[in-house]
Each structure stands twice: as structure tokens, then as C-alpha cells.
Amino acid sequence: MLPAPTENDTRSKIADWLELEALFSPRRTSSKGDLVNAFDIADDARGSRYSHDEYTGEQLDQGILEEPRQALLESVFEELDFREACLGDSYPFSVDARRQIVRTAFDEDSVHAGQVAYSFCLLTTALRERMISGLDAQAETEQEMALLFQVCACLAAGGYFGGAVCSFGFPRETGDAFLPALQAAYRRFGHGDVKPAIEEGHPAATKDGGIDVIAWRDHPDRLPAKLYSLGQCASGRNWKSKPVSSEVGQFHGTWFTTWPSQHYVPALYIPFLIHDEIEEPTYESFSEVRKRTVAFHERKFGVIFDRLRIAHHAAACARRDEVSLSGVDGSARMVEVANWVNRTVQKVLATEDAA
């Protein structure tokens, strides 16, 4: 059973709860009724707030007290509508805002890159937030999540930048040590001379130099002066402390005799939503505050790929032709991500059945 959300949670976090409830429900559906019941459970746990005015002691009108709850329900389904409108068929749920129902809409036997990436990011968020528990070998689960999140991030980069992508974060699928992996990556890139050995005074145990995803888009001449992005994956809540721009000067300056490029696009890949901590605004529309929040984070992190953007661009990448797709690391591993999603859902269901 998922921990009950409260009416103090943000609309985005409550929307996550409804999606998870639909994902784990035998009916593959969640609704306004499920959410109201969850709120009632949370109220009972802390003592009902629907009793009397704490200052006057008078009984309060239930109709008045229900108004904030109704407004919250409407905002949650507005959030779900926003997600569905952004993603189209890459959204693994369908939303009936009029009846306030959410249905799981993907087929576990097929691999739709957008739906798989979204579901993976949703489950990753839930595990990080301890919204679901009981999975065996939690540390191993989190390590596997980090590896598979890089797959999703690489597909998102491939879909957005439209070129090649190197998965450079540690541990690497190839098992290569840092310097050999860096040399291989920039041979693919086509420019930049990597030092032949780690010089004394530089950290010998470097894993990835603070860089997880390297993406670029070649011109037909394959020469320098091209679109080049360096990104970090942050699957935990410490993402606000991980601007890739703080790493790039040291990365280029320490490990190259000739820099691959003077200019680059910084990027950040996160499995949750950029706006998921926004409280309901007092005076302005939620959409305006969301826009301002994203613009604020862009100044520090560059291009931010959150759950919605990862799902959309991963789907776009999967539609590329076979030859160009082969230049995107991880493109053949999306089935592993889908298998992880299915296994995780089944483990959670088995845990609930045994409870």
C-alpha cells in the first residue's frame, strides 16, 4: 500500500501518487475517490482537522472546509492533464479529467521508449522518496536504477540533440577505466587530444570527471565547431548541487592537451519533474510560476531534462533510423529498462499480497 498523500503535498507529488496507484491497482485505475480516501486516512492519522475553529472553539461548516480540498483535486487533475498533453502517446496513462480517473494505458509486452522512460522515472522517484518499499537488496536496486537511468538520459540526449551520444558515467557498460574510456569517447567525437596517462598530482581514481552524458551533432564534413553537450545525471534529490558547468573547466583543462571545443551546452538529467516542489501560488497562475521556476534553474544548469522531457525525447530518439540510432549509447538497452519496470511492479504487487 502506498503511503497516503496529504493535502499539504504539492499537486505534482499527489499526481505521482495517483499514477502509482493506477500502476499497482488490479483495476489499473485510480480515481478522485481513491485520493479522497487517502486524504481521510492522513487526516485520521493526525487527528481530524474538520472539527472546530482552534481560536473560537466553534463548529466549522463542512462545506466551507471542503472548498480547499476540491480546489486541490482540480489542481491535481490539471497537472495530470498537463503531463498527458505534453507527451501524447508517450504518456503511459490516460486521464479523464471530467470524471477524475487515471488509467494505466501501456502494454507490458511492448517497448514504447517514451512510456518506458516515463514509467522508469516515476518508479525511480517513488523509490527515492520511499513511497514504495519492501524491495529486496535496496542498495543493488538503487545501483541498477542509476545505470538504467543513464540509458534513458542517453536516449533523451539523442532525441533532442539529434546526433551521437556517449554514456560516460561510472560504472560504464564497457567496464573501461577512466582514461581509456575518455580516449574512446573523443575518438568518436573526432576532435580533442586526450592525455596518454594520468599525470602525477591528478586524482588516479577518477571515475568520470563529473560528466555522465556526452552528446554532439556532426556536420556533413565531420569537422569541429559543432553542437556539443556535456551533461550530468542526478537521480537523487541532491540535483540542485550538481551543475555540470562547475566540472567542465577542470574536465577539459586536466585531461586534454587540445580541448575538443571551447563552447558546449550544459545539461542535467533528472527522473522527477522540475516543478514538483512548487506550492500553489497565491496570486499568479500555476503555469506562470512553473515557467519562472524552470527559467530560474536554467541559469545554473542549462538544458534540463526532467521526466516529461526525457520521455518525449527518448521516444523521438527511438524513431530514428537504425544507422543513426547505433551512434546513441544505450539505444539497444531500452528493453532492459522495460524489464526492470515490469519486475519492479511485480515485486511491489507481491509485497502487497504478502502483507
C-alpha positions in Angstrom: 0.0 0.0 0.0 1.3 3.4 -0.9 1.7 5.9 1.9 -1.3 8.2 1.9 -0.6 11.7 0.5 -1.7 14.7 2.5 -3.3 17.9 1.5 -0.1 19.7 2.3 1.7 17.9 -0.5 2.3 19.6 -3.8 -0.1 19.0 -6.8 2.8 17.2 -8.6 3.6 14.8 -5.8 -0.1 14.0 -5.4 -0.3 13.4 -9.2 2.6 11.0 -8.9 0.6 9.1 -6.2 -2.4 8.7 -8.5 -0.2 7.4 -11.3 1.4 4.9 -9.0 -2.0 3.9 -7.6 -3.1 3.2 -11.1 0.1 1.3 -11.9 -0.3 -1.0 -8.9 -4.1 -1.4 -8.9 -5.5 -4.7 -10.1 -8.0 -2.5 -12.0 -5.1 -0.5 -13.5 -7.2 2.6 -12.4 -7.1 5.3 -9.7 -9.6 8.0 -9.1 -10.7 11.0 -7.2 -12.4 8.6 -4.7 -9.0 6.9 -4.0 -7.4 10.2 -3.4 -10.2 11.5 -1.1 -9.9 8.2 0.9 -6.2 8.7 1.2 -6.7 12.2 2.5 -9.1 10.9 5.0 -6.6 8.3 6.2 -4.0 11.0 6.6 -6.4 13.2 8.5 -7.3 10.3 10.8 -3.7 9.6 11.4 -3.0 13.1 12.7 -6.5 13.9 14.2 -9.2 15.2 12.0 -9.0 18.9 11.1 -12.7 19.0 10.3 -14.0 19.7 13.8 -13.8 23.2 15.3 -12.1 26.5 15.0 -9.0 26.4 17.1 -9.4 30.0 18.2 -13.2 30.2 18.9 -14.0 26.6 19.6 -17.0 26.8 17.2 -18.0 24.0 14.9 -17.0 24.8 11.4 -19.1 24.5 8.3 -18.1 21.3 6.4 -19.0 22.9 3.0 -16.5 25.7 3.7 -13.9 23.2 4.8 -14.3 21.1 1.7 -13.6 24.0 -0.7 -9.8 23.9 -0.4 -9.9 20.1 -0.9 -11.9 20.5 -4.0 -9.6 23.1 -5.4 -6.6 20.8 -4.7 -8.3 17.9 -6.5 -8.9 20.2 -9.5 -5.2 21.3 -9.5 -4.0 17.7 -9.3 -6.0 16.7 -12.4 -4.9 19.9 -14.1 -1.3 18.6 -13.5 -2.2 15.2 -14.9 -3.8 16.8 -18.0 -0.6 18.9 -18.5 1.5 15.7 -18.5 -0.8 13.9 -20.9 -0.9 17.0 -23.2 2.9 17.2 -23.2 3.6 13.6 -24.0 0.7 12.3 -26.1 1.2 8.6 -26.7 4.5 8.7 -24.8 2.4 9.1 -21.6 1.7 5.7 -20.0 -1.6 6.7 -18.5 -4.9 8.1 -19.8 -6.6 10.9 -17.9 -10.4 11.5 -17.7 -10.4 14.9 -16.1 -14.2 15.2 -16.1 -14.7 12.0 -14.2 -11.3 12.4 -12.4 -10.0 9.0 -13.3 -6.5 7.9 -14.2 -5.9 4.6 -16.1 -2.7 2.7 -16.9 -2.5 2.8 -20.7 0.6 0.9 -21.7 1.2 -2.7 -22.7 3.8 -4.5 -20.7 4.6 -6.8 -23.6 5.7 -4.0 -25.9 8.5 -1.4 -25.6 7.4 2.1 -26.3 10.6 4.1 -25.4 8.6 7.2 -24.1 6.2 5.2 -22.0 9.0 3.0 -20.6 11.2 6.0 -19.8 8.4 7.8 -18.1 7.4 4.7 -16.0 11.0 4.1 -15.1 11.5 7.7 -13.9 8.2 7.6 -12.0 9.2 4.4 -10.1 12.7 5.8 -9.5 11.2 8.9 -8.0 8.9 6.8 -5.8 11.8 4.6 -4.6 13.9 7.6 -3.8 11.0 9.2 -1.9 10.3 5.9 -0.1 6.8 6.0 -1.5 7.2 2.3 -2.2 9.3 -0.1 -0.1 9.8 -3.8 0.6 12.1 -4.4 -2.4 14.9 -6.8 -1.6 18.5 -5.6 -1.9 17.7 -1.9 -1.8 21.3 -0.9 -2.4 21.5 -3.1 -5.5 18.2 -1.8 -6.7 19.5 1.8 -6.5 22.7 0.9 -8.3 20.8 -0.7 -11.1 18.5 2.3 -11.2 21.5 4.6 -11.7 22.8 2.5 -14.6 19.4 2.3 -16.3 18.7 6.0 -15.8 21.8 6.7 -17.9 20.2 4.7 -20.7 17.1 6.9 -20.5 19.3 10.0 -20.4 21.3 9.0 -23.4 18.1 8.3 -25.5 16.8 11.7 -24.4 20.0 13.4 -25.5 19.9 11.5 -28.8 16.3 12.6 -29.4 16.9 16.2 -28.5 20.3 17.0 -30.0 19.8 14.7 -32.9 23.3 13.2 -33.1 25.6 10.8 -31.3 25.7 10.2 -27.6 28.3 8.6 -25.4 27.3 7.2 -22.0 30.3 8.2 -19.9 29.1 7.9 -16.3 30.6 5.4 -14.0 30.3 2.4 -13.9 30.4 2.1 -17.7 28.8 -0.8 -19.6 32.2 -1.4 -21.3 34.0 -1.7 -17.9 36.7 0.6 -19.2 38.8 2.7 -16.8 38.5 6.4 -17.0 41.3 7.4 -19.4 40.7 4.6 -22.0 37.0 5.4 -21.9 37.7 9.1 -22.4 40.1 8.4 -25.3 37.5 6.2 -27.0 34.8 8.8 -26.5 36.7 11.6 -28.1 37.9 9.4 -31.0 34.2 9.1 -31.7 33.8 12.8 -31.3 36.5 13.5 -33.8 38.5 16.2 -32.1 40.4 16.8 -28.9 43.6 15.2 -27.7 43.3 13.2 -24.5 46.4 12.9 -22.4 48.1 9.5 -22.7 48.4 9.0 -19.0 47.2 10.4 -15.7 49.8 12.8 -14.6 51.2 13.0 -11.0 49.2 15.4 -8.9 45.9 14.5 -10.6 43.5 12.0 -9.0 44.4 8.5 -10.0 41.0 7.1 -9.0 38.9 9.4 -11.2 35.7 7.7 -12.4 34.0 10.0 -14.9 35.4 13.5 -14.3 31.9 14.7 -13.3 30.5 14.0 -16.8 27.8 11.4 -17.4 26.5 12.1 -20.9 28.5 13.5 -23.9 26.4 14.4 -26.9 27.2 16.0 -30.2 25.8 16.6 -33.6 28.2 16.4 -36.6 28.1 18.4 -39.8 28.5 16.5 -43.1 32.2 17.5 -43.1 32.7 15.9 -39.6 34.9 18.9 -38.6 35.0 20.8 -35.3 32.7 23.8 -34.4 29.6 21.7 -33.9 26.8 21.2 -31.3 28.4 19.7 -28.2 26.8 19.0 -24.9 28.1 17.8 -21.6 25.6 16.6 -19.0 25.2 15.1 -15.6 22.6 12.6 -14.3 21.1 13.3 -10.9 18.7 10.6 -9.8 18.6 11.8 -6.2 17.3 14.9 -4.6 20.8 16.5 -4.5 20.4 17.5 -8.1 20.4 21.2 -7.2 24.1 20.8 -6.1 25.2 19.3 -9.5 25.7 21.9 -12.1 27.8 20.5 -14.9 29.3 23.9 -15.5 31.3 23.6 -12.3 33.1 20.5 -13.7 33.8 21.4 -17.3 36.8 23.7 -16.9 38.5 21.1 -14.8 37.4 18.3 -17.1 38.8 19.9 -20.3 41.8 21.5 -18.6 43.0 18.4 -16.8 42.5 15.6 -19.2 43.2 17.2 -22.6 46.2 18.6 -24.3 43.9 20.0 -27.0 40.3 20.8 -26.0 37.6 19.2 -28.0 35.6 22.5 -28.1 35.7 25.9 -26.4 31.9 26.1 -26.3 29.4 23.5 -25.0 25.8 23.1 -24.0 25.4 22.2 -20.3 22.7 19.7 -19.5 21.1 18.0 -16.5 19.0 14.8 -16.5 16.6 14.1 -13.6 13.9 11.5 -13.2 11.4 13.8 -11.4 9.7 17.0 -12.6 11.4 20.3 -12.4 8.3 21.8 -10.9 7.3 19.1 -8.5 8.1 21.2 -5.3 6.1 24.2 -6.3 3.4 25.2 -3.8 0.1 26.6 -5.1 0.6 30.3 -5.9 -1.4 32.9 -4.0 -1.7 35.5 -6.7 -0.5 34.1 -10.0 -1.3 31.2 -12.2 0.5 27.9 -11.6 1.7 27.9 -15.2 3.3 31.3 -14.8 5.1 30.2 -11.6 6.2 26.9 -13.3 7.7 28.9 -16.2 9.6 31.2 -13.8 10.9 28.2 -11.8 12.2 26.4 -14.9 13.9 29.7 -16.1 15.5 30.1 -12.7 17.1 26.7 -12.8 18.2 27.1 -16.4 20.5 29.9 -15.4 22.5 27.4 -13.3 22.0 24.1 -15.0 21.5 24.8 -18.7 19.2 22.5 -20.6 17.3 20.4 -18.0 15.7 17.1 -19.0 13.1 16.1 -16.4 10.7 13.1 -16.6 8.5 14.7 -19.2 11.3 15.8 -21.4 13.2 12.5 -21.1 10.1 10.5 -22.1 9.3 12.8 -25.1 12.9 12.9 -26.4 13.6 9.2 -25.8 10.5 8.4 -27.9 11.8 10.7 -30.6 15.2 9.0 -30.5 13.7 5.5 -30.8 12.1 6.6 -34.1 15.4 7.5 -35.7 16.7 5.2 -38.4 18.8 2.2 -37.5 22.2 3.7 -38.6 21.9 7.0 -36.7 20.4 5.2 -33.7 23.5 3.0 -33.5 25.5 6.1 -32.5 23.5 6.6 -29.4 24.9 4.6 -26.4 22.2 2.6 -24.7 19.7 2.6 -27.6 19.8 -1.2 -27.6 19.2 -1.4 -23.9 15.7 0.1 -23.6 14.3 -3.4 -23.3 16.3 -3.8 -20.1 14.7 -0.7 -18.7 11.3 -2.1 -19.7 12.1 -5.4 -18.0 13.2 -3.5 -14.8 9.9 -1.6 -14.8 7.8 -4.8 -15.1 9.9 -6.6 -12.5 9.6 -3.8 -10.1 5.8 -3.5 -10.5 5.5 -7.3 -9.9 7.8 -7.1 -6.8 5.6 -4.4 -5.3 2.4 -6.3 -6.0 3.9 -9.4 -4.5 4.9 -7.5 -1.4 1.4 -6.0 -1.0 -0.2 -9.5 -1.5 2.1 -10.9 1.3 1.3 -8.1 3.7 
